[in-house]
């Protein structure tokens, strides 16, 4: 079974989140590891959302991925989203890029290292709920203390020359507003609208988005090159603000009772991405001060984080990218979030790198190029091998 075959098998094992049931795919990987002589354990907080862990007595490298995928409605897909069809040099399907392709490449690279007689000092963890925050997955495992800090490679999809060494912070906030109802013909002279109070928060966020936050010269250089990579990926100009400013999305708003009644209730769910130069706590506190009468619940919060480009794991990832692609890697910061934020906070130097068509993630016709799977496996093998005590010589992939 090659990396493409394994990716197809993983795509066909449905693990949409919600509901987040990942037992079948976790047990499949458990069997794969058993066949190459690596013991692993399926761990779950609730019996349905299952994580897989392979331990080592002295880990030097953690190989990390997530088993859950975002839901997929079949409408509009070139092929059914869980068919794992191979066509035109791609494997198509939900999770092929995010991130079952990366999981497959990690596993086949690890198998290759074992088959070649190496004894990789690695631990493996595949979690169940990266797409919904991590309380059943990475946060749960870290809280239980089952993972020991070490260099970490997360096989999230990235541009082929751009490992991700940092990511913006995150704040998810739910606000509930209580107004004073009255007849609509007298508003705003009479009554207080919960809908309009929610609107005022959105107006505040629009102003917040215009702020710039000062950062160090080194971080400024990484942000600039990351912005250039982002613009190239999406074929858009003027995305420089994405990494420098607070990005906000009022994802859900529910409010009002009837058009001719001043709204008594309104709920607002916000997703904020926090840039370097400020903290998530500062932004949350500002919002709380703006609406002291609202009921506020913070469901996720993390500060911007990064791993030094001179960290051992970052240098080794870059060295293998250069070997396989024959071009200089361009480490970047990420505009989205992943389990890297939990791991860095817990003391793990984490770098994200993996195969995938980044612009198709979470979308219709998600897919991964088979060539990128093969190259990722080669890169991952080189990284794993570099942590072994005795490393056999590797041939240049471009020869």
N, C-alpha and C positions, 0 to 999 in steps of 0.2 A: 504493500500500500504506500503510494507516494503522497506528497503533501497535498496535491490536488484532490486525490481520492478521499483523504482524511477530511479536508475542508468540506467536500460535498456531503460526507456522512454527518458531519456536525451541523450543517445547515438544515439537513432533513430531520434532525431531532429538534422538535419545536420547544422553544424555551422563552416564549414571549413574557414580557414583564410590564404591566401586570398580565396574568396573576403571579408569574415568577416561579413556576414549578420547574426546577432544573435537575431533578433526581435522575431522569433518564440519561441526559447528556453527561452528568457527573459520573454515573456508573459506567458509561461507555469509556470515558477517559481512564477511570480506575482500571478497567480491563486492559486498555492499551498499555498502561504503565506496567501492569503485572506481567504482560508478555515480554517486556524488556528487563524484567527483574527489579523493578522499582516498586516498593510498597507505598500505598497511599490509603487515605481514609476519607470517607464521605462524612461531612460534619454538617449538621443542620440545627438551627434554633427552633424551628417549628415542624420539622418532618417533611416539608415540601420544598422550601427554598434551600437547596443543597449546595454546599461548597466542597471542593476537593483539595486535600492537602497531602503533599509528599514531604516528609521531614528528612533532615540530615543532621548528624551529630555535631557537625562543625560547618554550618553553611557560610559560603563566601558570596553566593549569588542567589537572589530570589527571582524565579521566573513567574510572571504574574499575568493573569488575564481574567476576563469575565465571561460567564456562560449565558447570561441573559441577553435578550435582544428586545428592541422596541417592537410594539405590535405592528402588524402589516395587514391592511385591507387588500384583497386580491385585485380590486379594480385598477386597471391601468398598467399592470405589470406585463412585460414582454413574455415572461414565463411565470408560472405560479410561484409565489414568494418562498415556499418551503420545498421546492423541487430540486434545488441544487443543480440545475441544468448547466452543462458545459457547452458554450457556443462562442464562436468568434474570439477565442483566446481568453475568455472570462468564465468564471463560475458565478452564476446569477442566484440571488436569493437574499432574503432578510438575514442579516448577521454575517454575510460573506465577508464584508469589510469590517464591520463593527460587531464583534471582532473574532469571529470563529476562524477566519483565515489566519490571523495572528496566532491564535491558540494552536492551530494545526502546524504552523511553521515552528513554533516553540517545541512541540512534541516530537516532530520528525527530526529536528536538530538534536534534541536530547537523545533520541534513539540512535542517531548516527554516532554520537560521542560514545555511547555505551557499546555499540557494535564494534567500534574501533579500539576497544580495550581501555578506554579512559574511565576514570572514576570521578565524575563531576561532583564537586562539593556544592551542590545546589539544592535548594528547596523549591517546590512547585506549589502554587496556590491559584486555583480558579474559583472565582466567587460568583454568587448567585444574583446580586442586585446592584451592580454598578449603575444601571440605568435609573434606579429609583433612590439613590443616596447612600446605600451601604450599611444600613442598620442591621440587616440580616447577613451581610457579607463581610466586607473588609473591616468596618467599624466593630462588628461583633467579634471577629477573630482577634483584632488588636486588643480589644478590651479583655478578652480571655487570656491574653499573653501567650498564645500558641505560636506566634511568629517572632523571630529574633532579628533585630536590626542588622542588615547587611546590604551590600550593593543590590540594586533592584532594577530589573528590566521588565517593563510593562509593554506588551505587544499591541498596544493601541495603534490604529492606523495613522500614519503620518506621511507627509511627502517623502519620496524615496531618498533624498539627500538631507533631510531635515529632522534629526531627532529632536524631541521636545524635552527641554531641560527645565521648564517652568510653566506655570499657568496662573491665570487671574484668580482672584478670590471669588467667593460665591455667598450670596445671601438670599434665602427664600423666606418671604414674609407673608402671612395672612392677616388682613385687617378686617374687622367688623365694625361698621359705623351704625350708630343709633340716632335717628333724626327725630324731629317733632312734626307729626303729620298735621296737615291742614288742607284747606281747599286750594286747588292749584291756581284759581283765579286771583288769589291774594298773595301768592308767593312772588318775590322774596320778602314782602312786607310782613307776612305771617307765616310761621312755620320754619323749620330748619331741615334741609334736605340731606339725607344720608348719601344720596347719589352725588350731590355737589361736593360734599366733603371728600368723597373718594376722588372726584375730579380734581380737587385742589392738590391732593397728593401727587397725582399724575403731572400736574403743571409744575410742581416742585421738582419732580424727577427730571422733567425736560430741562429745567434750569441747572440741576445738578450735573447733567450730562455735559454741559458746556465747560465745566471746570477742568483745568489741567493740573496735574500733580507732579512736582519736581522729583526726579530720580537721579541716581549717580550717573556719571559719564559712561561707565561700563554697561550699566543696565540700559541706558539710552541707546547704545549701539545695538544691543540685542533686540530691543523693541523695534528699532528702525529696520533691521534686516528681517525680523519676523513679519512686520507689516508688508514688506515687499513680497515675501513668500505668500502671504494671505491674498494680496492683490493678484498675484500670478495664478493662484489656484482658482479663484473665482472669476478671473477675467474682468475685474472691476478696479477702478482707480478711486483714490480718496478714502481708503479704509484705514488710514493711519490712526484715526481716533479710536478704533476698536480696542486697541491694547492700552491706550493712554487715558481713557476716560471711563466713567461708570456707564456701562450699558444696562438698559432696563427694559423689561417686558411686563406690562400688565396683562398677564396671561389669561386670567379669569376675572370677570366682574359680574356679579349678580345683585340686582337691587330693584327697589320700588315695588309697589303693589298695584298701581293703576295710574293711567296717564293723568287723571284729574285729582290725584292725591299727592301731596308733598311726601316724598319717599321717607318711610320710617326706618327701613333697613337697607343696608348695602354691604356686600362682602367683596373684597379685592385681594387677589393673589398675585404677588409680585415675584419676579426672578431678576436679581441684580448680579452683575459681574463686576468685580472690584479690581481696579488697577493697582499697580505698584505706586507707592507714595502715600497710600492711606490704608486703613484697615476696615474690615467688614464691620467691626464693632462700632467704629466712628459713624459709619453710614446708618447703621441700625439705630443708634442713639439719636441721630438727627431726625429720623423719621418719627421715632417715638415722641420726641419733643414737639414736633409739628402737630401731632394729633393726640394730645394727652387723653382725650375722652374716648378714643377708639380702643376696642379690644384687639390686642396685638399678639400674634404667635409667630415666633421665629422657628421655622422647621428645618433649616440648614444654614450653617454659617462656617466659612473658612476664609482665612486671609490669603493673599497672593503668596505663592511659594516658588522656590527655584532650587535647583541643584547646581553647584559650581561647574562651569565647563571644564575646570581642571580636576574635577573629581575622577577617581579611577574608572568608575563605570562609564562616565561620559566620554573619557578619552578612549576607552576600549570600543565602545559603540562606534565612535567616529572613525577609529582606525579600520574597523571591519567594513564600514560603508565605503571608505576610500579604497580598500583592497578590492571589493566586489564591483563597485561602479567605476573605479578609476577616475573619480572626480572628488573635489574637496567637499566635505560635508558642511552644512550650514545649520548649526544648532539654533533652535528658535524657542520662543515662548508661545504658549497656547492660549487661545481666546476662550476655549470651553473649559470644562472641568472633568476630572476623572478620579479614580482611587488614588492617584499620585498624591493628592492633597492630604489624604489620611496618612499615607505612608511617610511622607516627608515630615509631617507634624510629629510622628512617632519615632523619628530618627533614622529613617531609611533614605539613603541617597538614591533617588529614583530617576530613571530616564525612560521616556516613552519612545518606542520605535516599532513600526510594524507595517505590513502590507495592507493596501486598500486603496480604493478610489474615494478619496476624502469627500469629494463633492456629491457622492451618492449616499453618504451615510444618513440614515433615518428617512431616506426618500424612497420613491418608487424606482424600481429597477436598480436597487443596490447590487453591486457586483465587485469582484476582485479579479485582477489579471493573474493568470496562472504564472506568467513570467515573474511577477512581483512576489508571488508565493515562493517560487524557487530561489530567487535572490535573497528573500528574507530568511529562508532556511539556512542558506549558506552563511549569511551574516550572523545569525543566531548561533550556528555551530562554531564559528570562529570566536564569538564572545564566550560561549560556554567553555570551549577548549582553552581559552586564555586563562581561565581560573583553575584549570587542572594543574597538578604538581608537575606532571610530565606531559608535555604537549607535542604531538607529532607534527612535522612540518605540514603546512597547508599550501596548496598550489594557488597561484593567482587565478581568480575566476575569469579574468579576461584573456588568459593565455589560450 
